[in-house]
Amino acid sequence: MKLAEALALRADARRRVEQLRTRVVGSARYQEGEQPPEDAAALLGEADEVLDELAGLIRRINRTNAATDLGDDGTMTDALAVRDVLRQRHALLTAAADAAAGHGGFRQLRSELRQLSALPVGELRSRADRVARDVRELDARIQQANWTVDLLD
């Protein structure tokens, strides 16, 4: 099985656990004299099985990520950490540029004090664009590896 397939199975398992959780909560209590919508105990058992499968998948994915060498990007684990930080950096730069640009649609009267930007908006947007490009390029390398690397046991 390829790493990408395992990642898709992990996402499916997480969705399934959340659906089962919702169903368990909806069936955990019922009014006397009526039947519960579903057997909450059976749903809990099913959720336990899915969670056990999920734990196994996560262990194998983590093991594979730590062992997969992406060349200059380090291991897959290293690349994922860098990608997460790049995404946060992009969000920070974009938010700072938006705040400095004064997007808010307020009207300024002559008697009001002027609002000045404390940050260079153009430079922030250029940096954000470079970071977004870096995220895209790194993500492409990660996705390529996901489809070529076999999942470890």
N, C-alpha and C positions, 0 to 999 in steps of 0.2 A: 504494500500500500504506500502511496506517495504521501508526503507530508501535507500537501494541499488537501488530499482526501480526508486525512485525519482531522485537519482544521475544520473542514465542513461538518464532519461527524460530531466534533466537539460543539460547534455552534448549534447543531440540531439537538444534541443532548441537553444543552443549557436551555433551549426553548422548551423542550419537552418537560424538563424539571419545573420550569416556571408555570407551564400549563397545568401540570399535576398539582403544584402548590395551590394554585387558584381553585382547582376543583376540590382539593382536600379542605381548604378553608370554607368553601361553600357548602360542604357536606358534613362538617365537623359537628354541627348542632342542628337539631330539627325539633319541631313542635311535637309535643306528646300527642299520640293518636295518629300521627302521620308517618310516612316513610321518608327517610332521608333521600335526597336526589340520587346519591351514589354511595357506595360502600367506602367510607373514608379510610378504614383500615386497609382495604385492598389497594386503594390509591396510594397510601403511604408505602405499602410494600412494593408497588410498582416504581414509585419514586426512588426508593432505596436501591433497587436494581439499576435504574438509570444512573443514579449518582455513583454507584460502584463502577459502572462502565466508564462514566465521565472521569473518575479518578484515574483509571487505567490509561485512558487516552491522554490526559494531561501529563501524567508521568512520562509516557512515551514521547510526546511532543517536546517536553522540556529536555529530555535526554537527547533527542535528535537535534534540537536547536543548539544545545551546548557543544555537540560534537561536529556540527556542520561548519566547515570553513568557507567563508565567503571572500577569501583573498584579502585585499586591502581593507575591507569592511570588518575584518575579524571574524568571530563566530557569528552564527545567526542570532544568538542571544545578544551579542554586542550590537549588531545592526538594529535589532528591535529596540534596544535601549536608546540608541542614537536617534532612531526615527521618532520615538515618543518625545524625546527632548526637542527635536526639530519642530514637531507639531506644536508643542507648547510655546516655543520661541516665536513661531509664526503667529500664533494667536495673540501673544503679548505685543509683538510689533504692530500688528493690525489694529488692536485695541488702542494702543498708544497713539498711532497715527490718526485714527478716527476721533479720539478725544482731543488731540491737538488741533485737528482741523475744525473743531467746533461744530460738528454735525448735530443739530438740535432743532433747527428751524425757529429759533427765537428771534424777536425783532429788537434791534438796538436803537434807542432814542438818543438824541444829542446830549441829553442830560445824564444819561447813564455812563458808567465807567466802561471803557473799552475792554474787551476780552482779548488777551494776547496769548499766542502760542508759546509754550515753554520748550517745545521740541520741534526739530526740523521735519515737517511732514513729508516732504519729498524724499528726503534721505531715509526716513523710516519705511516708506512704501517701497523704495528700491531694495532695502535690506529684506523686507518681507517677501518681495518677489524672488530674491536670490534664495532665501530659505525655502520658499515653496518649491522652487526648482530642485533644490537639494533633496527635499522630501520625496518628490515625484521620482527622481532618479534612483534614490535608495530603495523606495518602495518597489520599483520595477525589478531591481536586482533581487530583492527579497522574494517577490512573487515568482520570479524565474526559478529561484532555488526551490521554492515550495513545490513546484511541479516536476523537479528533476531529482530531488532527494528522497530516498526511501526511508520510511519511518522505522526507527530502531525498536527492538523489543525491550 
